[in-house]
Amino acid sequence: MNKTRRKLHFDMRSPKFRVTIALFLGTIFFGLTLISLKQDTALAESKKFFVSPSEPLAAAIGDPLTRIQCTTGYTAYLYTDNLNTPHGLAFDSSWNLYAAETSLGRVSRINANGTVTPVMNSLNSPEGIAFDAADNMYVVEDVDNGRVMKKASGSGGTSGTQLAGGLDAPEDIIWVDDGSANGILYITESNLEKALAEESLVQADYRTHVTEVSLDGTVTRLVTTTGDVNVTFPPLAVDATFWSYSSLVARSSSELYIANELSGKETAGEYNGTPYTATSTEGIFTLDPTAASPNPVAFADDLISPEGINFNTDGDFPLYVAEEDISDDGSNTGRLSKVDAAGNRTDFCTGFFTVADVVVDENGWLYVSEDIEGTVIQIRSATDPEPTPTATATATATATATATAPSNPADDESFVWLPIILR
């Protein structure tokens, strides 16, 4: 059967054709405009309810922070948000609070109204702070060939002098009254970041220390712990266990408690093309620094990335622990835990962003630094009266301190664990 084909022909010059095309194109344009407007409206609506965790909090100094939930009877308040990467915290003998601002290379005093006053500048990644009985300030720099810097009590200006140097990225420092004329300093050191960044194949390079520093600058390493690295095959693989001592605090002159910031973290990847897994054990160790051969003893293991530790006001339990990031995905979720004398951990406050340190004042109020947010959070009991801002006290040289004014550590702001960044 034959089929007749009809050939369609359009005369593009005809007015009818031109009107048809104009209507067609107009319809398309109108439709696209409606779709665009709808998408823009939906996007605008979604933006109304999105708040980035790194955006400034809409809270004034002294306001309660509902995002932080604490043990019944305790409330978190914004103490200051005027800092830049605050890490170590410490009180002087007059209970003035100081913070190490790592990125700015300085230590600042936090005034009663939340403002800050720089008191020591020209530092290289300062982390831990401590005061001795005479209110001399000591600061450690968390870098390779790091230093212990000293600022004499009552000295003017914002400069300090070097007490000790050549250290393996020291993270925390405390002063302890050991019965001697001047007391003694203890610091933590960790070479892990440098060794991992260099992909060192020397096991001794993966080291961390607890070190004694006398007030004349003599450095004595009491403990050196190296990583445990094993190569297995077939197939070729690397199995490693690393430790990194971050913060420390003294219960007495013969009883130190030391945090391991790698506790609770496990990761996997490739090292020089070889698959690896890296883990760590124990969150807190105890150590007798006066022993003939000091040896860390496991104390508590139910902790994740502990960065700062401190005892209650009387220098005894409970032990408060600032856990830098307890998340599995690096989402900067900090936690404040409480550990009893048996090593048992319980939540004290949750809802923090990345935290770096915790200290306790004469009232038993806690202060926690959030490095990314640039804040210090105050935590106090609901039965405690609201503090009245007063003029900042001036430190005196006659006050005494028997335990420590710990501070802490190291975020290890960019702590490199092989090719993976740990916060």
C-alpha positions as CSV (number, residue, x, y, z in Angstrom):
1,M,0.0,0.0,0.0
2,N,1.3,3.4,-1.0
3,K,1.5,6.1,1.6
4,T,1.4,9.7,0.8
5,R,3.8,11.9,2.7
6,R,3.0,15.4,3.4
7,K,5.8,17.9,3.7
8,L,5.3,20.6,6.3
9,H,6.3,24.0,5.2
10,F,6.6,27.1,7.4
11,D,7.0,30.6,5.9
12,M,9.2,32.3,8.5
13,R,8.5,35.6,6.9
14,S,4.8,35.4,7.6
15,P,3.3,37.5,10.5
16,K,1.4,34.5,11.8
17,F,4.6,32.5,12.2
18,R,6.4,35.3,14.0
19,V,3.5,35.8,16.4
20,T,3.5,32.1,17.2
21,I,7.2,32.0,17.9
22,A,6.9,35.1,20.1
23,L,4.1,33.5,22.1
24,F,6.1,30.3,22.5
25,L,9.3,32.0,23.7
26,G,7.3,34.2,26.0
27,T,5.6,31.1,27.6
28,I,9.1,29.5,28.2
29,F,10.5,32.7,29.7
30,F,7.5,33.1,32.0
31,G,7.8,29.5,33.2
32,L,11.5,29.8,33.9
33,T,10.9,33.0,35.9
34,L,8.3,31.3,38.1
35,I,10.6,28.3,38.7
36,S,13.5,30.7,39.6
37,L,11.3,32.7,42.0
38,K,10.1,29.5,43.7
39,Q,13.6,28.2,44.1
40,D,14.8,31.6,45.5
41,T,12.0,31.7,48.0
42,A,12.6,28.1,49.1
43,L,16.3,28.9,49.5
44,A,15.6,32.0,51.4
45,E,13.3,30.1,53.7
46,S,15.9,27.4,54.4
47,K,18.5,30.0,55.2
48,K,16.4,31.5,57.9
49,F,16.8,28.4,60.0
50,F,20.4,27.5,59.3
51,V,23.1,28.5,61.8
52,S,26.7,27.5,61.3
53,P,28.4,26.1,64.4
54,S,31.2,28.6,63.8
55,E,29.0,31.6,63.7
56,P,29.2,34.0,66.7
57,L,26.6,33.2,69.4
58,A,23.9,35.8,70.0
59,A,24.7,36.1,73.7
60,A,26.1,38.8,75.9
61,I,28.7,38.4,78.5
62,G,27.1,36.8,81.5
63,D,24.2,35.3,79.6
64,P,23.3,31.6,80.1
65,L,24.1,29.3,77.2
66,T,21.2,26.9,76.6
67,R,23.2,24.9,74.1
68,I,25.4,23.6,76.9
69,Q,23.5,21.2,79.2
70,C,25.1,20.4,82.6
71,T,24.5,18.2,85.5
72,T,21.4,19.1,87.4
73,G,22.0,22.2,89.5
74,Y,24.6,23.7,87.2
75,T,24.3,26.3,84.4
76,A,26.8,27.5,81.8
77,Y,27.3,31.2,81.1
78,L,29.3,33.1,78.6
79,Y,32.3,34.5,80.4
80,T,34.0,36.1,77.4
81,D,34.0,35.8,73.6
82,N,36.9,38.3,73.0
83,L,39.7,35.7,72.6
84,N,41.4,34.2,69.6
85,T,42.0,30.4,69.8
86,P,42.2,30.3,73.6
87,H,43.9,27.1,74.9
88,G,45.5,27.0,78.3
89,L,43.9,28.7,81.2
90,A,45.3,29.6,84.6
91,F,44.6,31.7,87.7
92,D,47.1,33.8,89.6
93,S,47.0,34.0,93.4
94,S,44.4,36.8,93.2
95,W,42.1,34.7,91.1
96,N,42.6,36.7,87.9
97,L,42.0,34.4,84.9
98,Y,44.5,34.2,82.0
99,A,44.3,32.5,78.6
100,A,46.9,31.5,76.1
101,E,45.8,32.8,72.7
102,T,47.7,30.4,70.4
103,S,47.2,32.0,67.0
104,L,48.0,35.5,68.3
105,G,51.1,34.3,70.1
106,R,50.2,36.0,73.4
107,V,48.8,35.5,76.9
108,S,45.9,37.7,78.0
109,R,44.2,38.5,81.3
110,I,40.4,38.2,81.1
111,N,38.8,41.1,83.0
112,A,35.6,41.0,85.0
113,N,33.6,42.6,82.2
114,G,34.8,40.0,79.6
115,T,37.3,42.3,78.0
116,V,40.9,41.0,77.6
117,T,44.3,42.7,78.3
118,P,47.4,41.2,76.7
119,V,50.1,40.7,79.3
120,M,52.7,38.7,77.3
121,N,53.4,38.9,73.6
122,S,55.9,37.6,71.0
123,L,55.3,34.0,71.8
124,N,55.2,31.1,69.3
125,S,52.0,29.0,69.7
126,P,51.6,29.4,73.5
127,E,49.6,26.5,75.0
128,G,50.0,26.0,78.8
129,I,50.2,28.6,81.6
130,A,51.2,28.3,85.2
131,F,52.0,30.6,88.2
132,D,54.3,29.9,91.1
133,A,53.8,31.0,94.7
134,A,55.3,34.4,93.9
135,D,53.0,34.9,90.9
136,N,55.7,34.5,88.3
137,M,54.1,33.4,85.1
138,Y,55.4,30.5,83.0
139,V,54.2,29.7,79.5
140,V,55.1,26.8,77.1
141,E,55.3,27.1,73.3
142,D,53.8,24.1,71.4
143,V,56.3,24.0,68.6
144,D,59.4,22.0,67.7
145,N,62.3,23.4,69.8
146,G,59.7,25.0,72.0
147,R,60.5,27.1,75.0
148,V,59.4,27.7,78.6
149,M,59.0,31.5,78.9
150,K,58.9,33.4,82.2
151,K,57.4,36.7,83.1
152,A,58.4,38.0,86.5
153,S,55.7,39.0,88.9
154,G,55.1,42.8,88.9
155,S,57.2,43.3,85.7
156,G,56.0,45.9,83.3
157,G,55.6,45.5,79.6
158,T,54.5,42.4,77.7
159,S,57.8,40.6,77.2
160,G,59.3,37.6,78.9
161,T,62.6,35.7,79.2
162,Q,63.5,32.2,78.2
163,L,63.8,29.8,81.1
164,A,64.3,26.6,79.0
165,G,64.4,25.7,75.3
166,G,65.0,22.9,72.9
167,L,61.8,21.1,73.9
168,D,59.6,18.6,71.9
169,A,56.5,20.8,71.4
170,P,55.5,21.3,75.1
171,E,51.8,21.4,75.7
172,D,51.1,22.0,79.3
173,I,52.9,23.3,82.4
174,I,52.2,23.3,86.1
175,W,54.0,24.5,89.2
176,V,54.1,22.3,92.3
177,D,55.1,23.1,95.8
178,D,57.5,20.2,96.5
179,G,58.8,21.6,99.8
180,S,61.8,23.2,98.3
181,A,62.5,26.9,98.4
182,N,61.1,27.6,94.9
183,G,59.0,24.6,94.0
184,I,59.2,22.8,90.7
185,L,57.7,22.9,87.2
186,Y,56.4,19.9,85.3
187,I,55.6,20.0,81.6
188,T,54.3,17.6,78.9
189,E,55.9,17.3,75.5
190,S,54.8,15.5,72.3
191,N,56.9,15.0,69.2
192,L,54.1,13.1,67.4
193,E,52.9,15.9,65.1
194,K,56.4,16.5,63.8
195,A,57.2,12.8,63.3
196,L,54.0,12.1,61.5
197,A,54.3,15.2,59.3
198,E,57.8,14.0,58.2
199,E,56.6,10.4,57.8
200,S,59.5,9.3,59.9
201,L,60.4,5.6,59.8
202,V,62.3,5.9,63.1
203,Q,60.1,4.6,65.9
204,A,61.9,6.7,68.5
205,D,60.7,9.8,66.8
206,Y,57.1,9.1,67.8
207,R,57.7,10.1,71.4
208,T,56.0,12.0,74.2
209,H,57.5,13.1,77.6
210,V,56.7,14.1,81.1
211,T,59.5,16.5,82.0
212,E,60.8,18.3,85.1
213,V,62.0,21.9,84.8
214,S,63.7,23.5,87.8
215,L,63.3,27.2,88.3
216,D,66.9,27.7,87.3
217,G,66.1,26.2,83.9
218,T,67.5,22.6,84.3
219,V,65.5,20.2,82.2
220,T,65.1,16.5,83.3
221,R,62.9,14.1,81.3
222,L,61.2,11.8,83.8
223,V,59.3,9.7,81.3
224,T,59.6,9.1,77.5
225,T,57.0,7.0,75.8
226,T,57.5,6.0,72.2
227,G,54.9,4.7,69.7
228,D,54.5,1.0,69.2
229,V,54.7,0.4,65.4
230,N,54.4,-3.0,63.8
231,V,54.7,-4.0,60.2
232,T,52.7,-7.0,59.2
233,F,52.4,-9.1,56.0
234,P,50.9,-10.6,54.0
235,P,49.4,-8.2,53.0
236,L,51.8,-5.5,53.9
237,A,50.3,-3.3,56.6
238,V,51.2,-1.0,59.5
239,D,49.6,-1.4,62.9
240,A,50.5,1.4,65.3
241,T,49.7,2.6,68.8
242,F,50.6,6.2,69.7
243,W,50.4,8.2,72.9
244,S,50.6,12.0,73.3
245,Y,50.7,13.5,76.7
246,S,48.7,16.8,76.7
247,S,47.7,18.1,80.1
248,L,48.8,17.3,83.6
249,V,47.8,18.3,87.2
250,A,49.2,17.5,90.7
251,R,47.2,16.0,93.5
252,S,50.3,16.2,95.7
253,S,54.1,16.6,95.1
254,S,54.3,12.9,94.5
255,E,51.1,12.2,92.5
256,L,50.7,13.6,89.0
257,Y,47.7,12.9,86.7
258,I,48.5,13.0,82.9
259,A,46.1,13.1,80.0
260,N,46.7,11.3,76.7
261,E,45.0,13.4,74.0
262,L,44.9,10.4,71.5
263,S,42.7,8.4,73.8
264,G,39.5,7.0,72.2
265,K,40.6,7.9,68.7
266,E,41.1,5.4,65.9
267,T,41.8,6.1,62.3
268,A,43.0,4.3,59.1
269,G,44.6,5.3,55.9
270,E,47.9,4.9,54.0
271,Y,51.4,5.6,55.1
272,N,53.8,5.8,52.2
273,G,51.4,3.7,50.2
274,T,51.1,1.1,53.0
275,P,47.7,0.7,54.7
276,Y,47.7,1.4,58.4
277,T,45.5,1.6,61.5
278,A,46.5,3.8,64.4
279,T,45.0,3.6,67.9
280,S,45.8,4.7,71.5
281,T,45.1,3.3,74.9
282,E,44.2,4.9,78.3
283,G,42.9,8.5,78.7
284,I,44.7,9.4,82.0
285,F,47.8,8.0,83.7
286,T,49.2,8.6,87.2
287,L,52.9,9.2,87.9
288,D,55.1,9.6,90.9
289,P,57.7,12.1,89.8
290,T,59.8,11.6,92.9
291,A,60.3,7.8,92.3
292,A,63.7,6.6,91.3
293,S,62.3,5.4,88.0
294,P,59.0,7.2,87.3
295,N,56.5,5.0,85.4
296,P,53.1,6.0,84.2
297,V,50.3,3.8,85.5
298,A,46.9,3.6,83.8
299,F,44.1,5.3,85.7
300,A,41.1,6.0,83.5
301,D,40.3,4.8,79.9
302,D,36.7,5.9,79.2
303,L,37.8,9.3,77.8
304,I,38.0,10.7,74.3
305,S,40.7,13.2,73.3
306,P,41.2,14.7,76.8
307,E,43.0,18.0,76.4
308,G,42.6,19.7,79.8
309,I,42.4,18.3,83.3
310,N,42.1,19.9,86.7
311,F,41.1,19.0,90.2
312,N,38.4,20.7,92.3
313,T,39.3,23.8,94.3
314,D,40.8,21.9,97.2
315,G,43.2,20.0,94.8
316,D,41.4,16.7,95.1
317,F,38.7,14.7,93.3
318,P,36.6,15.0,91.3
319,L,38.9,15.4,88.4
320,Y,37.4,17.5,85.6
321,V,38.4,16.7,82.0
322,A,37.9,18.8,78.9
323,E,37.5,16.4,76.0
324,E,38.4,18.2,72.9
325,D,36.2,16.4,70.3
326,I,34.3,13.3,71.1
327,S,32.8,12.9,67.6
328,D,33.7,10.3,65.1
329,D,33.5,12.6,62.1
330,G,35.6,15.6,63.3
331,S,32.5,17.7,63.9
332,N,34.1,19.6,66.8
333,T,31.9,18.3,69.6
334,G,33.5,19.0,73.0
335,R,32.5,17.5,76.4
336,L,33.3,18.2,80.0
337,S,33.5,15.0,82.1
338,K,34.0,14.3,85.8
339,V,36.2,11.4,86.9
340,D,36.1,10.0,90.5
341,A,38.9,8.6,92.6
342,A,38.3,5.1,91.1
343,G,38.7,6.3,87.5
344,N,35.0,6.3,86.6
345,R,33.9,8.9,84.2
346,T,30.5,10.6,84.0
347,D,29.2,13.5,81.9
348,F,29.3,16.9,83.6
349,C,28.4,19.2,80.7
350,T,27.7,18.6,77.0
351,G,27.0,20.8,74.0
352,F,30.4,22.5,73.7
353,F,32.2,23.1,70.5
354,T,35.9,22.1,70.5
355,V,37.3,22.6,74.0
356,A,40.9,23.0,75.1
357,D,41.2,23.4,78.9
358,V,39.3,23.6,82.2
359,V,40.2,25.3,85.5
360,V,38.4,25.8,88.8
361,D,38.3,29.0,90.9
362,E,38.0,29.6,94.7
363,N,34.2,29.3,94.5
364,G,34.3,25.9,92.8
365,W,33.1,27.5,89.5
366,L,34.5,26.0,86.4
367,Y,35.9,27.8,83.3
368,V,36.2,26.0,79.9
369,S,38.0,27.4,76.8
370,E,36.5,26.8,73.4
371,D,39.3,27.5,71.0
372,I,37.5,27.7,67.6
373,E,34.8,29.9,69.1
374,G,37.2,32.2,71.0
375,T,35.1,31.8,74.1
376,V,35.5,30.9,77.8
377,I,32.5,29.4,79.4
378,Q,31.8,29.7,83.1
379,I,29.9,26.9,84.9
380,R,28.4,27.5,88.3
381,S,25.8,26.1,90.6
382,A,22.3,27.4,90.5
383,T,22.6,28.1,94.3
384,D,25.6,30.4,93.8
385,P,24.9,34.1,93.6
386,E,25.4,35.9,90.3
387,P,28.9,37.5,90.4
388,T,29.1,41.3,90.4
389,P,31.7,42.7,88.0
390,T,34.4,44.5,89.9
391,A,37.7,46.0,89.0
392,T,40.4,43.5,88.0
393,A,42.5,42.7,91.0
394,T,46.3,43.1,90.8
395,A,48.4,40.1,91.6
396,T,50.5,40.3,94.7
397,A,53.8,38.7,95.3
398,T,53.1,37.5,98.8
399,A,50.3,35.0,98.1
400,T,51.0,31.3,98.2
401,A,49.7,28.3,96.2
402,T,50.1,24.7,97.2
403,A,48.9,22.8,94.2
404,T,48.9,23.8,90.6
405,A,47.4,26.4,88.4
406,P,47.1,24.1,85.4
407,S,46.4,25.0,82.1
408,N,46.6,23.1,79.1
409,P,47.3,22.2,75.9
410,A,47.2,21.6,72.8
411,D,44.6,21.4,70.8
412,D,47.0,20.5,68.7
413,E,45.5,23.0,66.7
414,S,46.4,21.1,63.6
415,F,47.3,17.8,65.1
416,V,48.4,15.6,62.2
417,W,47.8,11.9,62.6
418,L,49.5,10.6,59.4
419,P,47.6,12.1,56.5
420,I,44.6,12.8,58.6
421,I,44.0,16.0,60.6
422,L,42.9,15.5,64.2
423,R,41.4,18.4,66.1
